[in-house]
Each structure stands twice: as C-alpha cells, then as structure tokens.
Amino acid sequence: MPPRRKGPLQLVQREVDGIKTQVDSLVKDVQSQDGSTEEALRRCQELQMATEKTLKALNKLTKADELAPVGNYDQRKQEEERRLQYILERLNTLSLELSPPGPSTAAGGVLKKDSEDDDDDDDEDDDSEESNDDDVDDDEDEKAAAKPPSLSGSRFYTVLSDFKGEQEGDLSVQRGEVLRIIRTTADGWWLAQDSKGNSGVVPKTYLKIGSVVADDDDDEDEDDDVENEEEDSEEEEEQDGEKLTDDREKQSGTSYSNWGTVRKALTEIDATDVLSAMGAIPSGFRPSTLNKLLVEEGVTYRGSHYIQPELSQSQLSFSDLFLDPDTGRVRARQVRTCVCFTLWSCRMIPTPGVGVQVLSKHIRLCAFDGTQVLSNIHTVRATYNSKSPKSWSFSPRMTGILPALLDGDCFLRCNSASPDLGILFELGVTFIRNSTGERGDLSCGWAFLKLTDDAGNPLPNRTYELPVNGGTPYEKDVAVEASVTRGSPAGVLQQMLQARRQPKLIVKLKSANSRTRTQLSLLPDTLLHCLSCVHLLALHRQLLADTLLMDRPTMQNADLICSPILSTFPVLLDQPDLLDALRSAWLDTETNMSRAQKRDFSYLKQEFIKVYMSSVYFLLHSPSLPCHRWADPPTEEQRARVIYATLDALKHTQFTTSQSGGPDVFVDPMHQHLAFDVTELTFDLLCVAR
C-alpha cells in the first residue's frame, strides 16, 4: 500500500520542526563557544531567511489546499505561526548578540567572501576604492593604517540623508554615516547597527550601497539604487514592484510618513502598547479582532457582500435565489438557524483612562462557531450617559425613525450545520489619542451566545445575561480588568456583590410576527442585520430575482445588466445613514398609498425603484456628500446635514412637479450631480456573485 501523501500544512509543520532543531543546536553552540562568532552569525542569518520564507508560505495556505479534511485547521495554522514568530524572535535576539559593535574587518571579510561570486559588485567596489585612494593626499603608510574596513559586501550601506527616529526601536542616523545591515525585511524597515554599536530600524530608501555619498554625481546614486533593488529582488521576489515604487517616491521628495499599510499597522500596535503601559486602557483590552477583519479583508465580511446572489457548485445557476412559478415572487427558503434578538444593555464595562477620547462605543456581532466567522459582521452603536459611562444601552427612544446604526433589534439567518453555532458579541471602542491624534479600535471584551443547548435543541425565547470575557475570542479565562477576580468568595453577600461587579451583556431572544418571518424567508441563506430594514432587503431581493431569473435571455448569459439600483444598493449596507434615508423616503411614499396599491406587488416594485432613484441614488453621487468614515463626528454631522437638506429639496421638487422619481432631477441645475460612470449604471454578475 503506497504511503499517504502529506498535506501542505503537515509539510510546513515538519519544516518548522527542522528549523527549531537547527536553532536549538545553534544556541547550544553559541553558549558553549563552539566555533567562531562569524560562522555562528552566518548560520543565524541563514536561519532567519529560512524562517521568514516558511512564515510567508504558511500565510498563503488555505484550507482548500489540503488533500484531505483537517480538523481544527485554523487553530493548527495559528499554532505554527506562533512557533515561527517565537523562533524569529530568538534569532533576532541572537543576531544582535553575535553582531560586533561596529563594522569590523572580520565581519567585512566574511561578507566580502559571500559576495565574491558577483563580478559586477567587485568591479564597482574596486572603482570605489580607487576613487577613495585618489582623494587622499597622505602617504601610503598612513593610508594603509587609516584604510576603512572592506565595504564590498552588500550588508554595508551609507546614509543618504539625516533620519531622526520618532518611535521606540528607530535608529537615528546622520548623512554620510556607514551602517551595517543586520536584517532586511519586506516592509522596507531594515535592522541596522551604527559604528557605536547602537541598533534599530531605518527606512531602506535612506541608504545607499557603498561608503561615499556623491552630491554631484546623481547617475552613480541612481545606478547604486537600481543595483540595490536588484539585490533585494533576489531575496524577496514578490516585493519588487512595491520596493521600486517606494524608492522612486522617496527620491522624488515624498515624506517617509506615507509608508505602506504594514508600517501603519505597526504604529497602531505600538500605540496600543503605549496606552497599556500608561494605564490608559485596562489589561483585558485588546486590538479589535472583528474590526481587523473588516479593514483587512475588503468586502469579505461586509453586509454588501452577503446580500449578493450565491452561485451553485456548477456556477451555472444560483444556490439561494429561486422564483415561485405560481406567484412570480422569490421562493421562500428555510435555513437551519433563523433567530431574532434584541440587544438590551451592557453593565460594568471598563472605560479607557486619561489621554484618550472615545469616539464611539459599539458592539460588533456575527455568527461564530468557536473558530471562524460564518456571516457578515454587523455593528450596533451604543448610547451612554456621561454620569454612568460603564453602562451601555441600545435602541434609544427618539422622534422619527430610529437610525439603523443604533437599532438593537437584529436577526440572524445562517445555514451552517456546526453544533457550536452561536452569536459572537465584541464590545468595542473607537478612540483617538489627545497627544498624537492617533485613532484606534479596541475590544473591551466579548461574549458568546450558543444558539443550541447540549442536546442540540434551539434555545428558548427569553432574556440572557452573558458574561463579558477579556482578551480575544481565541483566548480563554481572561478577565476584563486585572482587579476583577472570578473566584468564589466565602460569604453569600460577597458572592452577590462580586456578581454585580462582573461585566455583563443582556440579550433577549424573541419571536417575530408572521409578516416579518415571511420577509426573512426571502433573504439570503446567511445574513445578519437589523429588523427595521427587512422590508427594504426583501424588495431588493425581488428586484434581483426579476432581473437575473426572468429578464436575462438565457441562464448562461453573463453580460453587463443595466440596473443602477442593483449595482448600488449593496453600498447602503456599509453606509447606514444612506439606508436610513431610503427608509425615510419609502415610509413617506407608503403613507400616501391606498390599500389597493399596497396589495399590488408590481406597483410596489415600480414605486420602490422611483423612490430609490430620486433619493439615495442621487445622494450617492452628490459632490457635496463627504465620503463615509467610521466614527468621525465632523464627517457624520456634515453627511447628515447634506442628506436631510437634499431629501427636503427633492421632496419639494416632487411636490411641485407631481412626479416622483422623474429623470428631470438629474439635469436640474439646482441639484449638482457627479458625472455618470458605467460602474454605477451596470450590474456585473461575474464580479459580485458569491
């Protein structure tokens, strides 16, 4: 019987075991002083490169790459990633210990020996040394005594411009200084060591290979930079285009503060660490896990992605969108889990300390099975009183319609068969540091409501008090605050007092009326959103079915479809203030309908299209509407003013012309509109279908 083939993850695990064995052997040799320091440093650098390569390969792996099903795949992958990070930290520390205090002759000799195979480098280095010798007027003996160490190796660079470190770990350098590069990284911040033995990170675009900075010879600088990029491309092939762009931007005078997303992410992590050290945030707080998914994964976890139709396995039809041949409406679909619930309140939630201004307190929620997110991530903003900041509440009473962002009445549809399916609630704050103006998102804790009991039966409809845990959903037994203990006090009174001090989230499971249940059955198999928008989502679903299942010439036709409402409606789920504008406009229209018109479904669809085109579609392409930005009070206030002013103006125009949704509004000189683009007018099935 032939041996079973090993999957990619198992192969990576073996590579990690091999690297760990080599690192342990290297550490043992260094401690016993077995071998030269130069040899140990070379082995350390080789292991660093091998570890980074393995880590990059691990990050690219997905569950679909496996030859056979793997249990707890994500957990095993995270464990290997943690092992590699730990190995890389050990190697970095060991590299700093083995590195000499300055650019010594021995180190230069080793690096020169490594680069003897590169004839072009040797020729350029010889020319550089000859030019240096011509510039010196002392006698030969003094030149021999004062000759600098060999700089032919690619690990020695000259600083092109002064750089002042702004954060802990940065190395401040001056123009003309010679640095020894300990380690290069893909993000462009290289670990370097100066002649005094100080180590830190320096942007690579401030460095030039060689030992002399030529002010009047730009061609040589450019050649050296190109050569530098070619050497980097041999080590990191996938980063060539980005490095070349960064170098050219740096040479053209672009400020180094415009570095890529990696540098930005590191800055945010450093800000969190600084706030923790200052005591500005409790010990159980962490960077928001769900916000990270929303920011880094594009539309993957947004509601705008989940309301799009899902293709079947053959990709020749749809798996969740069908028409009832008798009525011509969307066929209702029942899923394994469909629950309605209400966020009531949170209590005893710690608040950030001094030096931090809270921009938003909110809950991000999604379907979760203990290892992965199974639905879109929905956000509900909390309201609170400054006199009791530790108590959060939802769905405040207010005149007019309740904004969708504040609506705590939600629903979840999910077709997952996982026995551990539940709702993950992540309590979060968006803050800004008063001293630096840095923004960040923190998790104040998380709670989980499993939707079935131990026997697999659905939970009954009642109110649940969920304990709020600290850390991330992948950490266990972490308190929100270090002062909060979860032990069992001796007395009954102490137990009652401690229970009142524990952070809690109150959630109520409830049933929906028959009309709401019917509308929910028309929605996609997986979706989490607020109940107040169900009727709008159901109307959109019907328009989607009409366009894709009835109006297309054939089911295999994938041409662009002229439908502005289908191409732009999903954006509303990512911009809740525009969704509120559509709700308000549609409510005004429904109020003026007769009973017969409300029962005429074709009439409802035509009116919905008219209302949409004359309200939110116009707003989406209005030049006066600022771009949507999360938790930015000035932007939110300006958008609210523009939205309500535009709706009032459009309502007045419709009243005077007695025409709702007419095309005249788009050519009226009183209302400016951005130039039309094909993407806002056409629905591309191949790009949006899941």
C-alpha positions in Angstrom: 0.0 0.0 0.0 1.6 3.3 -1.0 2.1 5.9 1.8 -0.4 8.6 2.1 0.6 12.0 0.7 1.1 14.6 3.3 -0.8 17.9 3.1 0.8 21.4 2.8 0.2 22.2 6.4 1.8 19.0 7.6 4.8 19.7 5.4 5.1 23.2 6.9 4.9 21.6 10.4 7.9 19.4 9.5 9.8 22.4 8.2 9.2 24.3 11.5 10.4 21.2 13.5 13.6 21.2 11.4 14.2 24.9 11.8 13.6 24.6 15.6 16.1 21.8 15.8 18.7 23.9 14.0 18.0 26.9 16.2 18.4 24.9 19.4 21.7 23.5 18.0 22.9 27.0 17.2 22.0 28.3 20.6 23.8 25.4 22.2 27.0 26.0 20.1 27.0 29.7 21.0 26.6 29.1 24.7 29.4 26.6 24.6 31.5 28.9 22.3 31.9 26.0 19.9 33.1 27.6 16.6 33.8 31.2 15.5 31.4 34.1 16.0 31.4 34.8 12.3 30.3 31.3 11.5 27.5 31.4 14.1 26.3 34.8 12.7 26.2 33.3 9.2 24.2 30.4 10.4 21.8 32.7 12.3 21.2 34.8 9.2 20.5 31.8 7.1 18.0 30.5 9.7 16.4 34.0 9.7 15.9 33.9 6.0 14.5 30.3 6.1 12.1 31.2 8.9 10.8 34.2 7.1 10.3 32.1 3.9 8.4 29.4 5.8 6.3 32.0 7.5 5.4 33.6 4.2 4.5 30.2 2.8 2.3 29.4 5.8 0.4 32.6 5.5 -0.5 31.7 1.9 -2.0 28.4 2.9 -5.8 27.9 2.9 -8.0 25.0 4.0 -8.8 24.3 0.3 -5.2 23.4 -0.4 -5.3 20.3 1.8 -5.6 16.9 0.1 -8.0 15.6 2.8 -10.1 17.3 5.6 -8.1 18.6 8.5 -9.7 19.0 11.9 -9.1 22.3 13.7 -7.3 23.6 10.6 -7.3 27.3 11.6 -6.1 26.5 15.2 -3.3 24.3 13.9 -2.2 27.0 11.4 -2.2 29.7 14.2 -0.1 27.4 16.4 2.5 27.0 13.6 2.5 30.8 13.1 3.1 31.4 16.8 6.0 28.9 16.7 7.6 30.6 13.8 7.2 34.1 15.4 8.9 32.8 18.6 11.7 31.2 16.5 12.2 34.5 14.7 12.3 36.5 17.9 15.0 34.1 19.3 17.0 34.5 16.1 16.8 38.3 16.1 18.0 38.4 19.7 20.8 36.0 18.9 21.8 38.1 15.9 22.1 41.2 18.0 24.3 39.4 20.5 26.6 38.0 17.8 26.9 41.3 15.8 30.1 43.2 16.5 29.8 46.8 18.0 30.9 48.3 14.7 31.8 47.5 11.1 34.8 45.3 12.0 37.3 44.0 9.5 36.5 40.4 10.3 32.8 40.9 9.6 33.6 42.8 6.4 35.9 39.9 5.3 33.1 37.4 5.9 30.6 39.4 3.9 33.1 40.0 1.2 33.7 36.3 0.9 30.0 35.7 0.5 29.8 38.2 -2.4 32.9 37.1 -4.4 30.6 35.4 -6.9 29.2 38.7 -8.0 31.7 40.1 -10.5 29.8 43.3 -11.1 29.8 44.2 -7.4 33.5 43.5 -7.2 34.3 45.8 -10.2 32.2 48.6 -8.7 33.8 48.2 -5.3 37.3 48.3 -6.8 36.4 51.5 -8.6 35.0 53.0 -5.4 38.2 52.1 -3.5 40.4 53.5 -6.3 38.5 56.8 -6.2 38.8 56.9 -2.4 42.6 56.4 -2.7 42.9 59.2 -5.3 41.2 61.7 -3.0 43.6 61.0 -0.1 46.8 63.0 -0.1 48.6 61.3 2.8 51.5 58.9 2.3 50.9 55.3 1.7 51.7 54.2 5.3 49.1 56.5 6.7 46.6 55.4 4.1 47.2 51.7 5.0 46.8 52.4 8.7 43.6 54.5 8.2 42.1 52.3 5.5 38.4 51.6 6.4 37.1 48.1 6.6 36.1 46.4 3.3 32.7 47.6 2.1 32.3 45.3 -0.8 29.6 43.2 1.0 26.0 44.2 0.4 25.5 44.5 4.2 27.2 47.9 4.5 25.3 51.0 3.4 25.8 54.7 3.6 23.1 57.0 4.9 21.9 59.4 2.2 20.0 61.8 4.4 19.5 62.5 8.1 16.8 60.4 9.8 15.5 61.1 13.2 13.8 58.2 14.9 10.3 59.1 16.1 9.3 55.8 17.8 11.0 53.3 20.1 13.1 51.0 18.1 14.0 53.5 15.4 17.7 54.3 14.9 18.6 58.0 14.4 21.4 58.4 11.8 23.1 61.3 10.0 24.1 61.8 6.4 27.3 60.1 5.4 27.3 57.6 8.3 28.1 54.0 7.5 25.7 51.3 8.8 25.9 47.6 8.9 22.6 45.9 7.9 21.7 43.1 10.3 18.5 42.0 8.7 16.3 43.1 5.7 12.5 42.9 5.8 9.8 43.2 3.2 8.2 46.3 4.7 11.3 48.4 3.9 12.4 49.0 7.5 15.8 47.3 7.9 17.5 46.4 11.2 20.8 48.3 11.2 23.8 48.9 13.5 25.9 52.1 13.6 29.6 52.4 14.4 28.9 53.0 18.1 27.0 49.7 18.4 23.5 51.2 18.5 20.9 49.1 16.8 17.5 50.0 15.4 15.3 50.1 12.2 16.0 52.5 9.4 14.0 53.0 6.2 15.9 51.4 3.3 15.3 54.4 1.0 17.6 56.4 3.2 20.5 54.0 2.4 22.9 53.6 -0.5 25.3 50.7 -1.0 28.9 51.8 -0.7 30.9 54.1 1.6 30.7 57.6 -0.1 27.8 60.0 -0.7 28.4 61.8 -4.0 26.5 65.1 -4.1 27.3 65.9 -7.7 27.0 62.5 -9.3 23.3 61.7 -9.5 23.9 59.0 -12.1 26.0 56.9 -9.7 23.4 57.2 -7.0 20.7 56.1 -9.3 22.8 53.1 -10.5 23.5 52.1 -6.9 19.8 52.3 -6.1 18.9 50.2 -9.1 21.6 47.7 -8.1 20.3 47.7 -4.5 16.8 47.0 -5.8 18.1 44.1 -7.9 19.8 42.5 -4.9 16.6 42.9 -2.8 14.6 41.3 -5.6 16.7 38.2 -5.4 15.9 37.8 -1.8 12.2 38.9 -1.9 10.9 38.3 -5.4 7.3 39.2 -4.6 8.1 42.7 -3.4 9.9 44.1 -6.5 7.2 46.4 -7.7 6.4 47.8 -4.3 10.0 48.5 -3.4 10.8 50.2 -6.7 7.7 52.4 -6.2 8.8 53.3 -2.7 12.3 54.1 -3.7 11.2 56.4 -6.5 8.7 58.2 -4.2 11.4 58.7 -1.7 13.9 60.1 -4.2 11.2 62.5 -5.6 10.8 64.0 -2.1 7.8 62.1 -0.8 7.7 62.2 3.0 8.5 58.8 4.7 5.3 59.2 6.7 3.4 57.9 3.7 4.7 54.3 4.1 2.5 51.3 3.4 -0.1 49.6 5.4 2.5 47.5 7.2 4.0 50.5 8.8 0.6 51.8 9.7 -0.4 48.6 11.4 2.8 48.6 13.4 2.1 52.1 14.5 -1.3 51.2 15.7 0.1 48.2 17.7 2.7 50.5 19.2 0.0 53.0 20.2 -1.9 50.2 22.0 1.2 49.0 23.8 2.0 52.6 24.9 -1.6 53.1 26.2 -1.4 49.8 28.1 1.9 50.9 29.7 0.4 54.3 30.6 -2.5 52.6 32.3 -4.9 54.3 29.9 -6.6 51.0 28.9 -7.5 48.0 31.2 -5.4 44.9 31.0 -8.1 42.8 29.4 -8.5 45.2 26.4 -7.1 44.0 23.0 -7.0 45.4 19.4 -10.4 44.7 17.9 -10.5 41.3 16.2 -13.6 41.9 14.1 -12.6 45.4 13.1 -9.3 44.0 11.8 -11.3 41.6 9.6 -13.5 44.4 8.3 -10.5 46.5 7.5 -8.1 43.9 6.1 -10.4 41.5 4.3 -12.1 44.1 2.0 -15.8 43.2 1.4 -15.5 39.6 2.6 -17.2 40.2 5.9 -19.5 43.1 4.9 -23.2 43.0 4.5 -22.8 44.4 1.0 -21.2 41.1 0.0 -23.7 38.7 1.7 -26.8 40.2 0.0 -25.4 39.3 -3.4 -26.6 36.1 -5.0 -24.6 32.9 -4.4 -23.7 30.7 -7.3 -24.2 26.9 -7.2 -21.4 24.5 -7.3 -21.5 24.3 -11.1 -21.6 28.1 -11.3 -24.3 27.8 -14.0 -27.2 28.7 -11.6 -27.9 30.1 -8.2 -28.0 28.2 -4.9 -30.1 30.6 -2.9 -32.2 32.6 -5.4 -35.3 31.0 -7.0 -38.7 32.1 -8.3 -42.0 30.6 -7.4 -43.6 29.8 -10.8 -47.2 30.2 -9.5 -46.8 33.7 -8.0 -43.7 35.1 -9.8 -42.2 36.1 -6.5 -39.0 35.0 -4.8 -39.3 31.4 -3.4 -39.1 31.3 0.4 -36.2 29.3 1.7 -35.9 27.9 5.2 -32.4 27.7 6.8 -31.1 25.8 9.8 -30.9 28.8 12.0 -33.1 31.9 11.9 -33.4 33.9 15.2 -34.5 37.4 16.1 -32.9 39.0 19.2 -32.6 42.4 20.9 -29.5 44.0 22.5 -30.7 45.4 25.8 -27.8 46.8 27.6 -24.2 46.3 29.0 -23.1 47.0 32.5 -19.8 47.3 34.4 -17.8 47.8 31.2 -14.5 49.5 31.9 -13.6 52.7 30.1 -10.3 53.9 28.8 -8.4 56.2 31.1 -7.0 59.7 30.7 -5.4 60.9 27.5 -7.9 59.1 25.3 -11.1 60.5 23.7 -13.7 57.9 23.0 -15.4 58.5 19.6 -17.7 55.5 19.6 -18.9 52.7 21.9 -20.4 49.8 19.9 -20.9 46.1 19.6 -19.8 44.2 16.5 -21.6 40.9 16.1 -21.5 37.9 13.8 -22.2 34.2 13.5 -19.4 32.2 15.1 -18.6 28.6 15.8 -15.6 29.0 18.1 -13.0 29.0 15.3 -14.3 31.1 12.4 -16.7 33.9 11.4 -19.6 32.5 9.5 -21.6 35.6 8.5 -21.1 39.3 7.8 -20.0 41.5 10.7 -22.8 43.9 11.8 -22.2 46.9 14.1 -24.6 48.5 16.6 -23.6 51.7 18.3 -24.3 52.0 22.0 -25.5 55.1 23.8 -24.4 56.0 27.3 -24.6 58.7 29.9 -21.5 60.6 31.0 -22.6 60.1 34.6 -22.5 56.3 34.3 -20.0 55.5 31.5 -19.8 51.9 32.4 -23.4 51.2 31.4 -24.3 50.9 27.7 -27.8 50.9 26.2 -29.2 50.4 22.8 -32.3 51.4 20.7 -32.9 54.8 22.4 -36.4 56.3 22.1 -36.4 59.2 19.7 -38.8 61.0 17.4 -38.9 59.8 13.8 -37.3 56.6 12.6 -34.6 55.0 14.7 -31.2 55.1 12.9 -30.1 51.6 11.8 -26.8 52.1 13.5 -28.5 52.5 16.9 -31.1 49.7 16.3 -30.5 46.8 18.7 -33.3 44.6 17.2 -31.5 42.2 14.9 -31.9 39.0 13.0 -29.5 36.2 12.0 -30.0 33.7 9.2 -27.4 31.1 8.9 -27.3 27.7 7.2 -24.3 26.3 9.0 -24.6 22.8 10.4 -22.0 23.4 13.1 -23.2 22.2 16.5 -21.3 25.1 18.2 -23.0 27.8 16.2 -23.7 31.0 18.1 -23.6 34.7 18.0 -20.3 36.4 18.9 -20.6 39.9 20.5 -17.4 42.0 20.6 -17.7 45.1 22.7 -15.5 47.8 21.3 -14.5 51.5 21.4 -13.0 53.7 18.7 -10.7 56.2 20.3 -8.3 59.0 19.5 -5.2 59.9 21.5 -5.3 63.5 22.6 -1.5 64.0 22.4 -0.8 62.5 19.0 -4.2 62.3 17.2 -3.8 58.6 16.5 -7.0 56.6 16.0 -7.5 53.1 17.0 -10.1 50.4 17.7 -10.1 48.4 20.9 -12.0 45.4 22.1 -13.4 45.9 25.6 -14.3 42.2 25.9 -16.5 39.6 24.2 -19.5 37.4 24.9 -20.8 34.4 23.1 -24.4 33.1 22.9 -24.6 29.5 21.7 -27.9 29.0 19.9 -28.5 25.4 20.9 -28.4 23.6 24.2 -26.3 20.5 25.0 -28.9 18.2 23.3 -28.9 20.3 20.1 -32.3 21.9 20.7 -32.8 25.6 19.9 -32.6 28.0 22.9 -36.0 29.2 24.3 -37.0 32.8 23.8 -36.1 34.7 26.9 -33.5 37.1 28.3 -29.9 36.0 28.8 -27.2 37.6 30.8 -23.9 36.8 29.1 -20.6 37.2 31.0 -18.1 39.5 29.2 -14.7 38.0 28.8 -11.4 39.9 28.3 -8.9 39.3 25.6 -9.9 38.0 22.1 -12.4 35.3 21.3 -9.5 32.9 20.9 -8.3 33.5 24.5 -9.8 31.7 27.4 -10.2 32.8 31.1 -9.0 36.4 30.6 -10.6 39.0 32.9 -11.6 42.4 31.5 -9.8 44.0 34.4 -6.9 42.6 36.4 -8.7 43.7 39.6 -11.7 41.6 38.8 -11.3 38.1 40.2 -13.6 35.2 39.2 -13.0 33.2 42.4 -15.8 32.1 44.7 -16.0 34.3 47.9 -16.8 32.6 51.1 -19.9 34.6 52.0 -23.2 34.8 50.2 -23.2 38.6 50.4 -19.7 38.7 48.9 -20.8 36.5 46.1 -23.8 38.8 45.3 -21.6 41.9 45.4 -19.0 40.3 43.1 -21.7 39.1 40.7 -22.9 42.7 40.4 -19.4 43.9 39.6 -18.9 41.4 36.8 -19.3 42.9 33.3 -22.4 41.5 31.6 -24.3 41.8 28.3 -28.0 41.4 28.4 -29.6 39.9 25.2 -33.2 38.8 24.6 -34.2 36.2 22.1 -37.7 36.8 20.7 -40.1 35.7 18.1 -41.1 37.7 15.0 -44.6 38.2 13.6 -45.8 36.3 10.6 -45.2 39.2 8.1 -41.6 39.6 9.3 -41.0 35.8 9.2 -42.3 35.8 5.6 -39.9 38.6 4.6 -37.0 36.9 6.3 -37.5 33.7 4.3 -36.9 35.7 1.1 -33.4 36.9 2.2 -30.0 35.2 1.5 -29.2 32.0 3.5 -26.6 33.8 5.5 -27.1 37.4 6.7 -27.1 39.4 10.0 -28.7 42.8 10.1 -31.3 45.0 11.9 -35.0 44.0 11.7 -36.1 47.5 10.7 -34.6 47.1 7.3 -36.0 43.7 6.4 -38.8 45.0 4.1 -36.2 47.0 2.1 -33.9 44.0 1.8 -36.9 41.8 0.7 -37.8 44.3 -2.1 -34.2 44.4 -3.3 -34.2 40.6 -3.3 -37.3 40.5 -5.5 -35.8 43.0 -8.0 -32.7 40.8 -8.1 -34.7 37.7 -8.9 -36.7 39.5 -11.6 -33.5 40.8 -13.3 -31.4 37.6 -13.0 -34.1 34.9 -13.4 -36.7 36.4 -15.7 -35.2 39.2 -17.8 -31.9 37.6 -18.9 -32.0 36.0 -22.4 -30.6 32.7 -21.0 -29.3 31.5 -17.7 -25.8 31.2 -19.1 -25.8 34.9 -20.2 -23.3 36.9 -18.2 -23.3 40.2 -20.0 -23.5 43.5 -18.1 -27.0 44.4 -17.0 -28.3 47.9 -17.0 -29.7 48.3 -13.5 -28.5 51.2 -11.3 -30.4 50.0 -8.3 -28.8 46.6 -8.3 -25.3 47.9 -8.8 -25.5 50.5 -6.0 -28.0 49.1 -3.4 -25.4 46.9 -1.6 -23.4 50.0 -0.7 -26.2 51.1 1.6 -25.4 48.2 4.0 -22.0 49.7 4.5 -23.3 53.3 4.9 -26.2 53.1 7.4 -27.1 56.8 7.2 -28.0 56.4 3.5 -30.0 53.3 4.4 -31.9 55.4 6.9 -32.5 58.0 4.1 -34.1 55.3 1.9 -36.2 54.1 4.8 -37.5 57.6 5.4 -38.3 58.2 1.7 -40.0 54.9 1.3 -42.1 55.4 4.5 -43.4 58.7 3.2 -44.3 57.1 -0.1 -46.1 54.1 1.6 -48.1 56.5 3.8 -49.6 58.1 0.7 -50.6 54.7 -0.9 -54.0 53.3 -0.9 -54.7 49.7 0.3 -55.2 48.5 -3.2 -51.8 50.0 -4.2 -50.1 48.3 -1.3 -51.5 44.9 -2.4 -50.4 45.4 -6.0 -46.9 43.9 -5.9 -45.9 45.1 -9.3 -46.9 48.7 -8.4 -44.8 48.4 -5.2 -41.7 47.4 -7.2 -42.1 50.3 -9.6 -42.6 52.8 -6.8 -39.6 51.5 -4.9 -37.4 52.0 -8.0 -38.7 55.5 -8.4 -38.1 56.4 -4.7 -34.6 54.8 -4.8 -33.5 56.7 -7.9 -34.8 60.1 -6.6 -33.3 59.7 -3.1 -30.3 57.6 -2.2 -29.1 57.1 -5.8 -28.9 60.8 -6.2 -27.2 61.2 -2.8 -24.6 58.5 -3.6 -23.3 60.6 -6.5 -23.7 64.1 -5.0 -20.5 66.1 -4.9 -21.4 67.7 -1.6 -21.7 64.4 0.3 -18.4 63.6 2.1 -17.0 60.1 1.9 -18.3 57.8 4.6 -15.8 57.4 7.5 -16.4 55.3 10.6 -16.7 57.2 14.0 -15.7 60.6 12.6 -18.2 63.1 14.3 -17.5 66.0 11.9 -17.9 63.9 8.8 -21.1 62.3 10.3 -22.6 65.6 11.1 -21.8 67.0 7.6 -23.3 64.0 5.9 -26.4 64.2 8.0 -26.9 67.9 7.0 -26.4 67.1 3.3 -28.7 64.1 3.4 -31.6 65.8 5.1 -31.2 69.0 3.1 -31.1 67.1 -0.2 -34.1 64.9 0.7 -36.2 68.0 1.6 -35.2 69.7 -1.6 -36.1 66.6 -3.7 -39.4 66.2 -1.8 -40.2 69.8 -2.6 -39.4 69.3 -6.3 -41.6 66.2 -6.4 -44.4 68.1 -4.8 -44.3 71.0 -7.3 -43.9 68.7 -10.3 -46.3 66.0 -9.1 -43.8 63.4 -10.4 -41.9 61.0 -8.2 -38.5 59.7 -9.3 -38.5 61.5 -12.7 -35.3 61.9 -14.6 -35.6 65.7 -14.5 -33.9 65.8 -11.1 -30.6 64.6 -12.6 -30.5 67.5 -15.1 -31.9 70.2 -12.8 -29.2 72.9 -12.5 -30.3 73.5 -8.9 -29.0 70.0 -7.9 -25.4 69.1 -8.8 -24.6 65.6 -9.7 -21.3 63.8 -10.5 -20.6 62.6 -14.0 -22.2 59.3 -14.8 -19.9 56.2 -14.8 -20.6 52.8 -16.3 -20.0 51.1 -13.0 -22.9 52.9 -11.3 -25.3 52.0 -14.1 -24.5 48.4 -14.7 -24.7 45.2 -12.7 -21.8 42.9 -13.3 -22.9 39.4 -12.2 -19.5 37.8 -12.6 -17.8 40.2 -10.2 -20.4 40.3 -7.4 -21.8 36.8 -7.3 -20.5 34.8 -4.4 
